[in-house]
Amino acid sequence: MLSNLDPAALLSRHNFPLTGFHRVEMGYSNQVWMTETSVICLSVATDHAYEVKVATGAFDAGVRTARPLGWGEGYSIWERLPGHPPNAAELTERVWREVLEDLERLHARPPIPPKEREQQYWLGDPSLVNRTQAQAQWTAEERRRLNAALGSSSPLTVPLFVHGDVYASNILINDQGHYVGLIDWGNARWATLEDECMCFDDVTVALQRWQSRLDVGLLWRVRLEFLMKLAAHTGRISPAAIREVLSHLQAHDSK
């Protein structure tokens, strides 16, 4: 049980100093504490050994990321990188370019062997329309378009090993605004380039850099479903963000 895990004791067991030890208010799946030099993540649901293996492989491939320092049942300990998650103004085009360069290093040298695909087509979940109705107050026309987007299948593109959770909270920059690295490998897996992009705060640079490799229509559908799932499960996504993606999808499909 998580209540039996003492982060300070675990750090001491691994001979890490506790200078600056404090709880961090971040992380959806982990409880997180930091010292001046290390980060400890606690979660009984996380496969920490898998995350360590992936992060080690990514680091060896040249991806800028925190190195794992220790792990065990229910926890993992990481190098603390000298940076902080960017706010919207700090998440510049230059930062995104460097993030994409790191992702390309990951794609080129996957740390986990590929598995045979269980399906060849993407198909969304139309039940999300009803599950977000009370929050979003979809019009009849929006419901029709959402059901069509989520209920129509699309062929999957080339499989890639992806980080799968790239957004501001998992990107670090320093005080000068320079990119430092990516963190949190819990969602890393074999998927597609569209899955890699689906939770980006802004897909503009990815569309410019990877346009020839992306199925843009599939990207908007994958992103639409992702945002609707977040809205249904957490209520943290505004209906306006979903409507913006739906507008992009409609513009793409009307070409």
HUPE-V990510 format. One record per backbone hydrogen bond with DSSP energy under -1.0 kcal/mol. CO is the residue of the C=O (numbers start at 0). NH is the residue of the N-H. E is the energy in kcal/mol with one decimal. If there is no record, write none. Layout:
co:CO nh:NH e:E
co:CO nh:NH e:E
This chain:
co:0 nh:3 e:-1.3
co:1 nh:4 e:-1.9
co:5 nh:9 e:-2.4
co:6 nh:10 e:-2.3
co:7 nh:11 e:-2.2
co:8 nh:12 e:-2.4
co:9 nh:13 e:-1.5
co:10 nh:15 e:-2.8
co:11 nh:14 e:-1.8
co:17 nh:20 e:-2.1
co:18 nh:35 e:-2.4
co:21 nh:33 e:-2.8
co:23 nh:25 e:-1.7
co:30 nh:41 e:-2.9
co:31 nh:23 e:-2.9
co:32 nh:39 e:-2.6
co:33 nh:21 e:-2.2
co:36 nh:79 e:-2.1
co:37 nh:34 e:-2.8
co:38 nh:77 e:-3.3
co:39 nh:32 e:-2.3
co:40 nh:75 e:-1.7
co:41 nh:30 e:-2.7
co:45 nh:47 e:-1.4
co:46 nh:50 e:-2.2
co:47 nh:51 e:-2.5
co:48 nh:52 e:-2.2
co:49 nh:53 e:-2.6
co:50 nh:54 e:-2.6
co:51 nh:55 e:-2.5
co:52 nh:56 e:-2.1
co:53 nh:57 e:-2.6
co:54 nh:58 e:-2.7
co:55 nh:59 e:-2.3
co:56 nh:60 e:-1.4
co:57 nh:62 e:-2.4
co:58 nh:61 e:-1.6
co:63 nh:181 e:-2.7
co:66 nh:78 e:-2.8
co:69 nh:76 e:-3.7
co:71 nh:74 e:-1.8
co:73 nh:42 e:-2.2
co:74 nh:71 e:-2.2
co:75 nh:40 e:-2.8
co:76 nh:68 e:-3.3
co:76 nh:69 e:-1.4
co:77 nh:38 e:-2.5
co:80 nh:82 e:-2.0
co:83 nh:172 e:-2.6
co:86 nh:90 e:-1.2
co:89 nh:91 e:-2.1
co:91 nh:95 e:-2.4
co:92 nh:96 e:-2.4
co:93 nh:97 e:-1.9
co:94 nh:98 e:-2.3
co:95 nh:99 e:-2.7
co:96 nh:100 e:-2.0
co:97 nh:101 e:-2.0
co:98 nh:102 e:-2.3
co:99 nh:103 e:-2.3
co:100 nh:104 e:-1.6
co:101 nh:105 e:-2.0
co:102 nh:106 e:-2.8
co:103 nh:107 e:-2.0
co:104 nh:108 e:-1.5
co:119 nh:155 e:-2.6
co:121 nh:153 e:-2.0
co:124 nh:127 e:-1.8
co:125 nh:128 e:-1.8
co:126 nh:130 e:-1.9
co:127 nh:131 e:-1.3
co:131 nh:135 e:-2.7
co:132 nh:136 e:-3.2
co:138 nh:142 e:-2.6
co:139 nh:143 e:-1.9
co:140 nh:144 e:-2.3
co:141 nh:145 e:-2.9
co:142 nh:146 e:-2.6
co:143 nh:147 e:-2.0
co:144 nh:148 e:-2.4
co:145 nh:149 e:-2.6
co:146 nh:150 e:-1.7
co:153 nh:121 e:-3.7
co:159 nh:190 e:-3.5
co:161 nh:188 e:-1.8
co:166 nh:169 e:-2.3
co:167 nh:170 e:-1.6
co:169 nh:182 e:-2.1
co:171 nh:179 e:-3.3
co:171 nh:180 e:-1.4
co:172 nh:83 e:-2.7
co:173 nh:176 e:-2.0
co:177 nh:173 e:-2.3
co:180 nh:171 e:-2.5
co:184 nh:187 e:-1.2
co:188 nh:161 e:-3.3
co:190 nh:159 e:-2.0
co:191 nh:195 e:-1.7
co:192 nh:196 e:-1.6
co:196 nh:199 e:-1.6
co:202 nh:206 e:-2.7
co:203 nh:207 e:-1.8
co:204 nh:208 e:-2.7
co:205 nh:209 e:-3.0
co:209 nh:212 e:-1.9
co:209 nh:213 e:-1.5
co:213 nh:215 e:-1.0
co:214 nh:218 e:-2.5
co:215 nh:219 e:-2.3
co:216 nh:220 e:-1.8
co:217 nh:221 e:-3.1
co:218 nh:222 e:-2.7
co:219 nh:223 e:-2.3
co:220 nh:224 e:-2.4
co:221 nh:225 e:-2.3
co:222 nh:226 e:-2.5
co:223 nh:227 e:-2.2
co:224 nh:228 e:-2.4
co:225 nh:229 e:-2.1
co:226 nh:230 e:-2.4
co:227 nh:231 e:-2.4
co:228 nh:232 e:-2.6
co:229 nh:233 e:-2.9
co:229 nh:234 e:-1.2
co:237 nh:241 e:-1.2
co:238 nh:242 e:-2.7
co:239 nh:243 e:-2.0
co:240 nh:244 e:-1.7
co:241 nh:245 e:-2.4
co:242 nh:246 e:-2.1
co:243 nh:247 e:-2.0
co:244 nh:248 e:-2.5
co:245 nh:249 e:-2.3
co:246 nh:250 e:-2.4
co:247 nh:251 e:-2.4
co:248 nh:252 e:-2.8
co:249 nh:253 e:-1.4
co:251 nh:254 e:-1.3
